[in-house]
Amino acid sequence: MKKITASLFIILFYVLTSCQDQLDIKNPNAPQFSNLESETGIFNFAMGGVYATPTKYSGPGLQWNFVYSLHELMGDLIGAEFANSGSNQIGCPDLVVLDNGTQVLSPQAPPKQKDFIRQRNLNQNEGNNPLFYEWAIMYSINNSCNMTLSVLDEVLFSGDEADILTKKEVIKAWCYFWKGFAYSKLAPSISGIINDEVLKTNSLYVTKEAILLEAEKNFALSESILNGLTADATYSETLGKLIPNICQVGKGGILTPDMWRRNINTLRARNIW
């Protein structure tokens, strides 16, 4: 009996140890950094981190309609009847000047748009704060770009040495461009945080002027990389994998380095206050 028990133990030991690799299955719904080290993985993450960044209160991609809808509301270009996040109040101006010069005060409560924003602009309000979404999304985009940059040198790209260098440079230009974009959108705040670390934050709040300088720093890094690139096949293929297909039709497409630099300059112009 002892021999049988010992034999069973030995068999069980070898079965478990020999199957250890097969049993080490990763959850595909909880990707790790190692998932980004493939060429497909880094392309998907670099694109998704910008275009499909979700927040606690919005699904993937909603930053490109909800946030800009709030901008349009504040500019009195559109209206809203629903009260989610104060959408039916944030677009109400303090007063309206008619063609004959008559001034009509807004009957909304609270009476002034800026007072309403100040009341809602508190950390504990989160999803009920109309300003929360843009801040959360832009910091998330910045973090996604930080993550992409942190693993880029570990990615196993295909092609010869020149192709691999081009792919890495295009992705770097992409990340620095979007970091500059994110900081540009955060700059209108009274203060903000500058962060180049992955999945971390800090409490070092700086002025909006410092945020604008950080935006320009990242635009300059992107521009410097673009100055050394040409619109060859590898460049176009790489950038094509970073831009969603729906943005490559109609007036969309693959930007040449020169077109990309002009795009940066239009954002710089918007940062001149």
C-alpha positions as CSV (number, residue, x, y, z in Angstrom):
1,M,0.0,0.0,0.0
2,K,2.9,2.4,0.9
3,K,4.5,1.6,-2.5
4,I,1.2,2.4,-4.4
5,T,0.8,5.6,-2.4
6,A,4.4,6.7,-3.1
7,S,4.0,5.8,-6.8
8,L,0.8,7.9,-7.1
9,F,2.5,10.8,-5.4
10,I,5.5,10.7,-7.8
11,I,3.1,10.5,-10.8
12,L,1.0,13.4,-9.6
13,F,4.2,15.4,-9.0
14,Y,5.4,14.9,-12.6
15,V,2.0,15.6,-14.0
16,L,1.7,18.9,-12.2
17,T,5.3,20.1,-12.9
18,S,5.2,19.1,-16.5
19,C,1.9,20.9,-17.0
20,Q,2.9,24.1,-15.2
21,D,3.6,26.0,-18.4
22,Q,0.3,25.0,-20.0
23,L,-1.6,25.9,-16.8
24,D,0.1,29.4,-16.7
25,I,-2.7,31.0,-18.7
26,K,-3.0,34.8,-18.8
27,N,-6.4,36.5,-18.7
28,P,-6.9,38.2,-22.1
29,N,-9.2,40.7,-20.5
30,A,-6.5,41.9,-18.1
31,P,-3.5,42.6,-20.4
32,Q,-0.1,43.1,-18.9
33,F,2.9,45.2,-20.1
34,S,4.1,42.1,-22.0
35,N,1.1,42.4,-24.3
36,L,2.5,45.6,-25.6
37,E,5.9,44.1,-26.6
38,S,4.5,42.8,-29.9
39,E,4.2,44.9,-32.9
40,T,0.5,44.5,-33.1
41,G,0.1,45.1,-29.4
42,I,2.0,48.4,-29.4
43,F,0.1,49.7,-32.5
44,N,-3.3,48.9,-31.0
45,F,-2.4,50.4,-27.7
46,A,-0.9,53.6,-29.1
47,M,-4.1,54.1,-31.2
48,G,-6.6,53.0,-28.5
49,G,-4.9,55.1,-25.8
50,V,-5.8,58.2,-27.8
51,Y,-9.0,57.4,-29.6
52,A,-10.7,55.0,-27.3
53,T,-9.7,56.2,-23.8
54,P,-12.6,55.5,-21.5
55,T,-13.2,57.0,-18.1
56,K,-15.3,55.9,-15.1
57,Y,-18.3,57.9,-16.5
58,S,-17.8,57.4,-20.3
59,G,-17.2,54.6,-22.6
60,P,-14.5,54.2,-25.2
61,G,-14.2,57.1,-27.6
62,L,-16.8,59.4,-26.0
63,Q,-14.2,62.1,-25.4
64,W,-14.5,63.0,-29.1
65,N,-18.2,63.8,-28.9
66,F,-19.1,64.5,-25.3
67,V,-16.2,66.8,-24.4
68,Y,-16.5,68.8,-27.6
69,S,-20.2,68.9,-27.2
70,L,-19.7,70.7,-23.9
71,H,-17.4,73.2,-25.7
72,E,-20.1,73.8,-28.2
73,L,-22.6,74.3,-25.4
74,M,-20.4,76.9,-23.7
75,G,-20.0,78.7,-27.0
76,D,-23.8,78.8,-27.4
77,L,-23.6,77.0,-30.7
78,I,-25.9,74.2,-29.7
79,G,-28.4,73.6,-26.9
80,A,-29.3,70.7,-24.6
81,E,-32.5,69.9,-22.7
82,F,-31.0,67.1,-20.5
83,A,-29.5,67.9,-17.1
84,N,-26.7,65.3,-17.2
85,S,-23.5,66.9,-16.0
86,G,-25.3,70.2,-16.0
87,S,-25.5,70.2,-19.8
88,N,-28.7,72.3,-19.9
89,Q,-27.1,75.0,-17.7
90,I,-23.5,75.2,-18.7
91,G,-24.5,76.6,-22.1
92,C,-26.7,79.4,-20.8
93,P,-25.0,82.8,-21.1
94,D,-25.2,85.4,-18.4
95,L,-27.1,87.7,-20.8
96,V,-28.1,88.0,-24.4
97,V,-27.8,91.2,-26.4
98,L,-30.5,91.6,-29.0
99,D,-30.1,93.4,-32.4
100,N,-31.5,96.6,-30.9
101,G,-29.0,96.6,-28.1
102,T,-31.4,95.4,-25.5
103,Q,-29.8,93.1,-22.9
104,V,-31.8,90.2,-21.6
105,L,-30.5,88.6,-18.4
106,S,-30.5,84.8,-18.2
107,P,-33.3,83.4,-16.0
108,Q,-31.3,80.3,-15.1
109,A,-30.5,79.4,-11.5
110,P,-27.7,79.9,-10.5
111,P,-27.9,83.2,-12.4
112,K,-24.4,83.2,-13.8
113,Q,-22.6,80.6,-15.9
114,K,-19.3,81.0,-14.1
115,D,-21.0,80.6,-10.7
116,F,-22.6,77.4,-11.8
117,I,-19.2,76.0,-13.1
118,R,-17.6,77.0,-9.8
119,Q,-20.3,75.2,-7.8
120,R,-19.9,72.0,-9.9
121,N,-16.1,72.1,-10.2
122,L,-15.4,70.0,-7.1
123,N,-13.5,66.7,-6.9
124,Q,-16.4,65.0,-5.1
125,N,-18.8,65.8,-8.0
126,E,-16.8,63.8,-10.5
127,G,-19.4,62.8,-13.2
128,N,-21.7,65.7,-12.3
129,N,-18.9,68.1,-12.9
130,P,-19.0,69.1,-16.6
131,L,-15.2,70.0,-16.5
132,F,-14.3,66.6,-15.1
133,Y,-14.5,64.7,-18.4
134,E,-11.9,66.7,-20.4
135,W,-9.5,66.7,-17.5
136,A,-9.8,63.0,-16.9
137,I,-9.5,62.1,-20.5
138,M,-6.5,64.3,-21.2
139,Y,-4.6,63.0,-18.2
140,S,-5.6,59.5,-19.4
141,I,-4.3,60.1,-22.9
142,N,-1.0,61.5,-21.4
143,N,-0.7,58.4,-19.3
144,S,-1.3,56.1,-22.3
145,C,1.4,57.9,-24.2
146,N,3.8,57.6,-21.3
147,M,3.1,53.9,-21.2
148,T,3.7,53.5,-24.9
149,L,7.0,55.4,-24.7
150,S,8.1,53.3,-21.7
151,V,7.9,49.9,-23.5
152,L,8.8,51.0,-27.0
153,D,12.4,49.8,-26.9
154,E,11.2,46.4,-25.8
155,V,8.9,45.9,-28.8
156,L,10.0,43.3,-31.4
157,F,9.4,45.1,-34.7
158,S,9.6,43.4,-38.1
159,G,11.8,44.6,-40.9
160,D,15.4,45.7,-41.4
161,E,17.2,48.2,-39.2
162,A,16.0,51.2,-41.1
163,D,12.3,50.0,-41.0
164,I,12.5,49.4,-37.3
165,L,14.0,52.8,-36.6
166,T,11.3,54.5,-38.7
167,K,8.5,52.6,-36.9
168,K,9.9,53.6,-33.5
169,E,10.3,57.3,-34.5
170,V,6.8,57.5,-35.9
171,I,5.4,56.1,-32.7
172,K,7.5,58.5,-30.6
173,A,6.3,61.5,-32.7
174,W,2.8,60.3,-32.2
175,C,3.1,60.1,-28.4
176,Y,4.8,63.5,-28.1
177,F,2.2,65.1,-30.4
178,W,-0.7,63.8,-28.3
179,K,1.0,64.7,-25.0
180,G,1.3,68.2,-26.4
181,F,-2.3,68.1,-27.4
182,A,-3.4,66.9,-23.9
183,Y,-1.4,69.5,-22.1
184,S,-2.8,72.2,-24.4
185,K,-6.4,71.2,-23.5
186,L,-5.4,71.2,-19.8
187,A,-3.8,74.6,-19.9
188,P,-7.0,76.7,-19.5
189,S,-7.2,75.3,-15.9
190,I,-5.9,77.5,-13.1
191,S,-3.3,74.8,-12.4
192,G,-2.4,71.3,-13.4
193,I,0.0,68.4,-13.0
194,I,2.9,67.5,-15.3
195,N,3.6,63.8,-15.3
196,D,5.8,61.6,-17.4
197,E,5.5,58.5,-15.2
198,V,3.3,55.4,-16.0
199,L,0.2,54.8,-13.9
200,K,1.3,57.3,-11.3
201,T,0.5,60.8,-10.4
202,N,1.8,63.5,-8.1
203,S,0.5,66.5,-6.1
204,L,2.9,69.0,-7.7
205,Y,0.4,71.5,-9.2
206,V,1.9,74.1,-11.5
207,T,0.5,77.2,-13.2
208,K,-1.3,77.2,-16.5
209,E,1.7,78.9,-17.9
210,A,3.9,76.0,-17.0
211,I,1.4,73.6,-18.5
212,L,1.6,75.6,-21.8
213,L,5.4,75.3,-21.7
214,E,5.0,71.5,-21.3
215,A,2.7,71.4,-24.2
216,E,5.2,73.3,-26.4
217,K,8.1,71.0,-25.1
218,N,6.2,67.9,-26.4
219,F,5.2,69.6,-29.7
220,A,8.9,70.5,-30.2
221,L,10.0,66.9,-29.5
222,S,7.4,65.6,-32.0
223,E,8.5,68.2,-34.6
224,S,12.1,67.4,-34.2
225,I,11.5,63.7,-34.9
226,L,9.3,64.6,-37.9
227,N,12.1,66.7,-39.3
228,G,14.2,63.5,-39.8
229,L,11.4,61.4,-41.4
230,T,10.2,61.1,-45.0
231,A,6.9,59.9,-46.2
232,D,8.2,56.5,-47.5
233,A,6.3,53.2,-47.4
234,T,7.3,52.3,-43.9
235,Y,6.4,55.7,-42.5
236,S,2.9,55.6,-44.2
237,E,2.2,52.1,-43.2
238,T,3.2,52.8,-39.5
239,L,1.1,56.0,-39.2
240,G,-1.7,54.2,-41.0
241,K,-1.8,51.7,-38.1
242,L,-2.1,54.5,-35.6
243,I,-5.0,56.4,-37.2
244,P,-8.4,54.7,-37.2
245,N,-9.7,53.6,-40.6
246,I,-12.7,55.9,-40.2
247,C,-10.3,58.9,-40.0
248,Q,-8.6,57.8,-43.3
249,V,-11.5,58.4,-45.6
250,G,-13.0,61.6,-47.1
251,K,-10.9,64.5,-45.8
252,G,-8.9,62.2,-43.6
253,G,-5.8,60.3,-44.5
254,I,-2.2,59.7,-43.7
255,L,-0.4,62.9,-42.9
256,T,3.1,63.5,-44.4
257,P,5.7,64.8,-42.0
258,D,5.2,68.3,-43.4
259,M,1.4,68.1,-43.0
260,W,1.9,66.9,-39.5
261,R,4.2,69.8,-38.6
262,R,1.6,72.2,-40.0
263,N,-0.9,70.6,-37.7
264,I,1.3,71.1,-34.7
265,N,1.6,74.8,-35.7
266,T,-2.2,75.2,-35.7
267,L,-2.3,73.9,-32.2
268,R,0.6,76.2,-31.2
269,A,-1.4,79.1,-32.5
270,R,-4.3,78.2,-30.3
271,N,-2.0,78.2,-27.3
272,I,-1.2,81.9,-27.8
273,W,-3.2,83.8,-25.2
